[in-house]
Amino acid sequence: MSQTIPYKIYLSEEEMPKQWYNVRADMKNKPAPLLNPKTLKPATAAELEQVFCAELVKQELNTSDPYIDIPQEILDFYKMYRPSPLVRAYCLEKKLGTPAKIYYKFEGQNTSGSHKLNSAIAQAYYAKKQGLKGVTTETGAGQWGTAMAMACAYLDLDCVVYQVRCSYEQKPQRREVIRTYGGKAIPSPSMETEVGRQMNKEFPGCTGSLGCAISEAVETAVKTPGYRYVLGSVLNQVLLHQTIIGLEAKAALDKYGIKPDMIIGCAGGGSNLGGFISPFMGQKLRGEADYQFIAVEPASCPSLTRGVFAYDYCDTGKVCPLQKMYTLGSQFMPSPSHAGGLRYHGMSSILSQFYHDGLMQARAVEQTSVFEAAELFCRTEGTLPAPESSHAIRVAIDEALKCKETGEEKTILFGLTGTGYFDMMSYQKFNDKTMSDYVPTDEDIKKATDLIPRFPGNEF
């Protein structure tokens, strides 16, 4: 195929970013601080260090340094699977008959099958450096738990993973990868924690949620000497580590003089989307360039498009700090959709601020249409996408078809965050036509948002 732009664009090892980008340094309206749930005052470093690693707390609270050096040990680990390719979707363009140019950044070329390893190795590294014995965490679809188990195995750390029950049951392969890497996988809600026992008592047969799994992991970390909690999304530190995606993508585009008109990513807690768009958003914030950013979330868990912008608990058990974000309420129990990694009640405070300030758009899509897009992408581009990533594919296809109608030659960039090879039960339900589209009613959402804590300054 003779084209000016290669089918796949790779950076050399020398061209790989050596620093993470902290977009908060360029934000005029910075995210509101985390609050101590007991005092309702900004959480201090000392308070956060009871749960998180000390160096990660520094990164979490850093709003001034635009770039943070990546330790050499992490760079060496990255080289095992990075840089990841930026791919021109020539075959998809041809199938759609669109004048649009479509590119995607593919993060599935590692055993975890997703972008999650970018932050997992960073968090494991800082835990090891602090002299800890192990870490606890949660996982929705299983990608984060898999990635964390991999990183901990590499650094000889214990790893305890609370996996959302419906994911634990739907995706036994993920569970077994976690175990193969030495991690302990526990279905959440479990009977091993106070939070888990309470959830099972109040909601018999509960399929779980990320908020509940987070509570269990935090409770275990706080009660176990030599352990700290690590999180796969939502927090500022995680988005910081994931900027390796956007920095690589931007460097690859710049190499060929390509400027995207729109940048699209799936959105659950915000890790991949935040990391993907941050370097481009930084340009927009500094007035150097303009882009259209689109966050795509499941219609079954629509925190941006139907949530409220308020301080809320990050977890169901109400043990974590309060974060100002777009939220459906920490007690919102999402349906057991097949995009398990997007089943979180809230959104990153950084992305929430972008959305609130009109710097980013958001769309909610139903899962059957998402799998239709996944099927088309698989048949044309040859890669089986994860259900989460397929949300971005859905909107990228929709935008490309709009270009077909109008004749506009827009350049579309989206994030392909992972592969779907551990999601074949989901694909089976789609192929068998037994997949359903659940959309919560206004009453369902109101029941949960009514439980968001009310206090002076948290009106919504």
VOKOL-777195 format. One line per 10 residues: number of its first residue (from 1); for each residue x, y, z negated of C-alpha. Coordinates in pm, whole numbers, plus 50000, padded with zeros to 5 digits. Each point is the difference from the previous one (the first is absolute). Layout:
REM residues N
NUM = X:Y:Z ~ ...
***
This chain:
REM residues 460
1 = 50000:50000:50000 ~ 50179:50311:50120 ~ 49896:50289:49780 ~ 50171:50316:49884 ~ 49918:49914:49639 ~ 50110:49654:49878 ~ 49736:49754:49888 ~ 50167:49996:49657 ~ 50213:50278:49857 ~ 50252:49903:49733
11 = 50235:50214:49801 ~ 50352:49881:49935 ~ 50113:49933:49642 ~ 50193:50327:50015 ~ 49681:50188:50095 ~ 49798:49860:49708 ~ 49890:50261:49743 ~ 50222:50017:49693 ~ 49754:50202:49790 ~ 49631:49984:49913
21 = 49793:50313:50068 ~ 49802:50156:49716 ~ 49715:50186:50173 ~ 49888:50163:49672 ~ 50298:50235:50025 ~ 49839:50156:50309 ~ 49640:49999:49874 ~ 49856:50341:49913 ~ 49719:49835:49803 ~ 50177:49724:49812
31 = 49811:49701:49859 ~ 49863:50055:49651 ~ 50205:49835:49723 ~ 49915:49663:49849 ~ 49815:50036:49669 ~ 50041:49800:49683 ~ 49657:49833:49961 ~ 50002:50057:49623 ~ 50114:50364:49982 ~ 49886:50113:50348
41 = 50332:50186:50025 ~ 50259:49950:50276 ~ 50174:49667:49944 ~ 50361:50042:49889 ~ 50295:49801:50128 ~ 50031:49832:49660 ~ 49637:49886:50013 ~ 50030:49868:50355 ~ 50323:49816:49919 ~ 49804:49775:49765
51 = 49843:49850:50313 ~ 50236:50078:50290 ~ 50377:49986:50058 ~ 50178:50320:49898 ~ 50146:50082:50343 ~ 49663:49942:50165 ~ 49841:50241:49752 ~ 50251:50266:50110 ~ 49899:49941:50362 ~ 49633:50006:49905
61 = 50030:50343:49838 ~ 50242:50156:50252 ~ 49820:50270:50198 ~ 50300:50210:50102 ~ 50267:49789:50174 ~ 49908:49946:50367 ~ 50243:49709:50044 ~ 50107:49725:49762 ~ 50299:49778:50080 ~ 49929:49631:50060
71 = 50245:49791:49792 ~ 50244:49799:50210 ~ 49874:49670:49856 ~ 49651:50079:50129 ~ 50135:50109:50338 ~ 50182:49667:50025 ~ 49676:49814:49926 ~ 49811:50212:50254 ~ 50247:49891:50268 ~ 49864:49644:49976
81 = 49677:50111:50169 ~ 50040:50365:50091 ~ 49989:50207:50209 ~ 49659:49882:50113 ~ 49894:50053:50363 ~ 49795:50284:50143 ~ 49797:49836:50277 ~ 49833:50151:50305 ~ 49666:49820:50044 ~ 50017:49983:50378
91 = 49780:49691:50026 ~ 49729:50146:49775 ~ 50007:50325:50198 ~ 49952:49808:50323 ~ 49714:49792:49858 ~ 49820:50312:49879 ~ 50063:50187:50324 ~ 50094:50307:49800 ~ 50234:50285:50093 ~ 50101:50013:49632
101 = 50343:49883:49897 ~ 49981:49769:49698 ~ 50289:49924:49765 ~ 50008:49799:49680 ~ 50256:49952:49725 ~ 50013:49629:49914 ~ 50080:49909:49639 ~ 49927:49626:50006 ~ 50345:49863:50080 ~ 50086:49861:49657
111 = 49878:49704:49798 ~ 49754:50208:49799 ~ 49848:50092:50336 ~ 49951:50366:49915 ~ 50144:50339:49908 ~ 49974:49923:49628 ~ 50358:49873:49976 ~ 50129:50356:50051 ~ 49886:50102:49652 ~ 50021:49657:49836
121 = 50377:49983:50035 ~ 50036:50357:49873 ~ 49790:49936:49690 ~ 50170:49668:49930 ~ 50340:50164:50040 ~ 49924:50270:49743 ~ 49856:49739:49760 ~ 50316:49792:50029 ~ 50219:50307:49959 ~ 49814:50081:49678
131 = 50082:49655:49867 ~ 49645:49867:49996 ~ 49910:49631:50000 ~ 49698:50021:50227 ~ 49707:50193:50140 ~ 49624:49964:50026 ~ 49781:50117:50284 ~ 49671:49956:50184 ~ 49922:49906:50357 ~ 49689:50031:50215
141 = 50051:49828:50333 ~ 50320:49841:49874 ~ 50256:50194:50203 ~ 50124:50202:49703 ~ 50018:49699:49770 ~ 50194:49809:50264 ~ 50238:50290:50056 ~ 50056:50050:49627 ~ 50071:49630:49948 ~ 50255:50015:50284
151 = 50175:50305:49856 ~ 50007:49852:49649 ~ 50143:49672:50127 ~ 50277:50192:50176 ~ 50089:50180:49676 ~ 49929:49714:49754 ~ 49704:50165:49827 ~ 49685:49834:49866 ~ 49683:50098:50188 ~ 49642:49964:49875
161 = 49731:50079:50260 ~ 49630:50048:49925 ~ 49831:49925:50332 ~ 49642:50118:50059 ~ 49793:49685:49966 ~ 49829:50009:50340 ~ 50343:50039:50163 ~ 50146:49723:49780 ~ 49727:49769:50129 ~ 49985:50123:50362
171 = 50377:50007:50053 ~ 50165:49706:49823 ~ 50297:50033:50237 ~ 50087:50338:49849 ~ 49979:49851:49655 ~ 50238:49722:50098 ~ 50252:50239:50153 ~ 50001:50188:49669 ~ 50063:49675:49815 ~ 50266:49890:50249
181 = 50194:50318:49920 ~ 49971:49925:49628 ~ 49710:50231:49918 ~ 49703:49909:49782 ~ 49664:50062:50170 ~ 49694:50041:49776 ~ 49643:50051:50131 ~ 49848:50324:49871 ~ 49790:50048:49796 ~ 50174:49735:49790
191 = 49956:49868:49649 ~ 50358:50092:49910 ~ 49941:50367:49914 ~ 49749:50196:49796 ~ 49894:50193:50309 ~ 49954:49681:50203 ~ 49795:49829:49730 ~ 49779:50306:49966 ~ 49943:50020:50377 ~ 49910:49630:50017
201 = 49758:50047:49713 ~ 49828:50307:50151 ~ 50005:49877:50360 ~ 49980:49618:50012 ~ 50129:49869:50333 ~ 50172:50333:50072 ~ 50211:49991:50319 ~ 50235:50262:49859 ~ 50138:50334:50109 ~ 50338:50169:50023
211 = 49900:50224:49710 ~ 49943:49698:49776 ~ 50321:49826:50111 ~ 50196:50319:49925 ~ 49857:50009:49647 ~ 50103:49641:49936 ~ 50351:50055:50132 ~ 50049:50315:49793 ~ 49870:49831:49685 ~ 50241:49710:50049
221 = 50296:50228:50069 ~ 49940:50215:49693 ~ 49967:49694:49773 ~ 50302:49810:50139 ~ 50347:50111:49887 ~ 50243:50063:50285 ~ 49726:50046:50259 ~ 49865:50299:50189 ~ 49711:50043:50240 ~ 50052:50066:50372
231 = 49731:50120:50239 ~ 49964:49935:50373 ~ 49813:50314:50100 ~ 49836:50325:49883 ~ 50288:50148:49797 ~ 50235:50269:50132 ~ 50308:49779:49956 ~ 49851:49733:50229 ~ 49917:50247:50277 ~ 50354:50135:49966
241 = 50155:49657:50067 ~ 49765:49939:50292 ~ 50118:50317:50178 ~ 50267:49776:50152 ~ 49722:49905:50246 ~ 49919:50355:50110 ~ 50364:50108:50005 ~ 50092:49711:50229 ~ 49697:50060:50220 ~ 50080:50369:50037
251 = 50367:49930:50078 ~ 49900:49747:50269 ~ 49752:50243:50157 ~ 50251:50285:49991 ~ 50252:49775:50173 ~ 49779:50005:50309 ~ 49847:50345:49958 ~ 49655:49865:49915 ~ 49755:50201:49786 ~ 49677:49833:49887
261 = 49675:50197:50008 ~ 49837:49783:49733 ~ 50132:49766:49734 ~ 49769:49732:49862 ~ 50033:49761:49707 ~ 49788:49775:49783 ~ 49931:50127:49649 ~ 49938:49806:49680 ~ 50209:50144:49720 ~ 50213:50195:50246
271 = 50348:49843:50003 ~ 50041:49924:50368 ~ 49807:50301:50126 ~ 50180:50239:49768 ~ 50341:49863:50088 ~ 49918:49998:50371 ~ 49870:50355:50033 ~ 50211:50185:49741 ~ 50295:50099:50224 ~ 49755:50125:50265
281 = 49784:50171:49738 ~ 50313:50173:49872 ~ 50044:50157:50342 ~ 49639:50115:49993 ~ 50035:50144:49652 ~ 50315:50189:50102 ~ 49834:50132:50315 ~ 50238:49816:50233 ~ 49745:49781:50182 ~ 49635:49903:49989
291 = 49839:49657:50002 ~ 49656:49850:49948 ~ 50011:49750:49712 ~ 49726:49740:49958 ~ 49960:49773:49695 ~ 49787:49692:50071 ~ 49830:49823:49712 ~ 49748:49715:49973 ~ 49634:50100:49991 ~ 49967:49756:49709
301 = 50241:50204:49784 ~ 49985:50359:50130 ~ 50187:50203:49739 ~ 50091:50293:50227 ~ 49684:50025:50206 ~ 49748:49940:49719 ~ 50193:50040:49676 ~ 50042:50306:49778 ~ 50316:50203:49939 ~ 50056:49975:49628
311 = 50218:49866:49723 ~ 49927:49632:49956 ~ 50157:49689:49854 ~ 50234:49816:50235 ~ 49880:49667:49861 ~ 49680:49831:49890 ~ 50121:49942:49643 ~ 50072:50371:49949 ~ 50352:49944:49869 ~ 50190:50186:50274
321 = 50042:50378:50029 ~ 49726:50208:50156 ~ 50072:50116:50354 ~ 49825:50270:50201 ~ 49896:49833:50321 ~ 49712:49913:50225 ~ 49831:49717:49812 ~ 49691:49783:49996 ~ 50040:49956:49625 ~ 50228:49755:49823
331 = 49699:49777:49927 ~ 49909:49970:50369 ~ 50014:49633:50097 ~ 50070:49966:50374 ~ 49849:49718:50201 ~ 50238:49709:50072 ~ 50093:50135:50343 ~ 50276:49841:50205 ~ 50225:50306:49987 ~ 50094:49930:49641
341 = 50283:50253:50000 ~ 49750:50283:50053 ~ 49763:49907:49716 ~ 50107:50274:49759 ~ 49759:50248:49845 ~ 50228:50305:50036 ~ 50260:50158:50222 ~ 50354:50132:49954 ~ 50003:50347:49847 ~ 50225:50119:50283
351 = 49764:49878:50273 ~ 49700:50121:49801 ~ 50151:50349:49993 ~ 50071:49988:50373 ~ 49639:49903:50065 ~ 49861:50257:49758 ~ 50207:50275:50167 ~ 49879:49901:50350 ~ 50343:49881:50112 ~ 49878:49645:50067
361 = 49677:49844:50126 ~ 49840:49678:49880 ~ 49774:49742:50162 ~ 49829:49691:49862 ~ 49949:49696:50223 ~ 49812:49673:49954 ~ 50188:49674:49992 ~ 49839:49826:50300 ~ 50106:50286:50228 ~ 50346:49985:49839
371 = 50038:49633:50093 ~ 49875:50071:50352 ~ 50288:50246:50033 ~ 50241:49748:49845 ~ 49894:49736:50252 ~ 50053:50236:50295 ~ 50339:50106:49867 ~ 50107:49640:49943 ~ 49899:49896:50352 ~ 50177:50292:50167
381 = 50304:50074:49783 ~ 50074:49646:49882 ~ 50015:50076:49627 ~ 49740:49882:49750 ~ 49934:50306:49780 ~ 49907:50003:49633 ~ 49638:50100:49926 ~ 50127:50311:49820 ~ 50208:50115:50300 ~ 49710:49927:50231
391 = 49809:50294:49854 ~ 50260:50229:50157 ~ 49982:49799:50324 ~ 49622:50053:50010 ~ 50029:50378:49992 ~ 50302:50005:50234 ~ 49793:49810:50257 ~ 49703:50231:49946 ~ 50220:50305:50056 ~ 50159:49846:50310
401 = 49653:49934:50145 ~ 49906:50364:49936 ~ 50304:50095:50207 ~ 49871:49772:50274 ~ 49673:50194:50002 ~ 50160:50344:49995 ~ 50313:49927:50200 ~ 50224:50138:49724 ~ 50350:49852:49984 ~ 50042:50000:49623
411 = 50280:49817:49822 ~ 49868:49782:49719 ~ 50218:49853:49725 ~ 49871:49750:49746 ~ 50143:49781:49728 ~ 49988:49622:50041 ~ 50073:49924:49638 ~ 50007:49622:50010 ~ 49915:49668:50162 ~ 49681:49800:49951
421 = 50140:49649:49983 ~ 49889:49960:49639 ~ 49653:50129:50087 ~ 49871:49719:50219 ~ 49695:49938:49780 ~ 49895:50355:50083 ~ 50055:49942:50370 ~ 49808:49673:49973 ~ 49697:50180:49859 ~ 50022:50255:50280
431 = 50030:49729:50265 ~ 49716:49800:49844 ~ 49787:50317:49997 ~ 49935:49963:49628 ~ 50171:50325:49907 ~ 49776:50268:49852 ~ 50030:50376:49961 ~ 49936:50123:49649 ~ 49961:50372:49941 ~ 49929:50118:49644
441 = 49687:50205:49951 ~ 50007:50351:49857 ~ 49853:49849:49683 ~ 50285:49746:49977 ~ 50256:50278:50020 ~ 49813:50232:49765 ~ 49990:49732:49730 ~ 50381:49991:50002 ~ 50069:50372:50050 ~ 49764:50079:49710
451 = 50251:49816:49779 ~ 50294:50219:50099 ~ 50118:50180:49684 ~ 49864:50351:49953 ~ 50205:50260:49822 ~ 50078:50372:50045 ~ 50173:50048:50333 ~ 49868:49674:50147 ~ 49676:50126:50148 ~ 49883:49846:50329
***
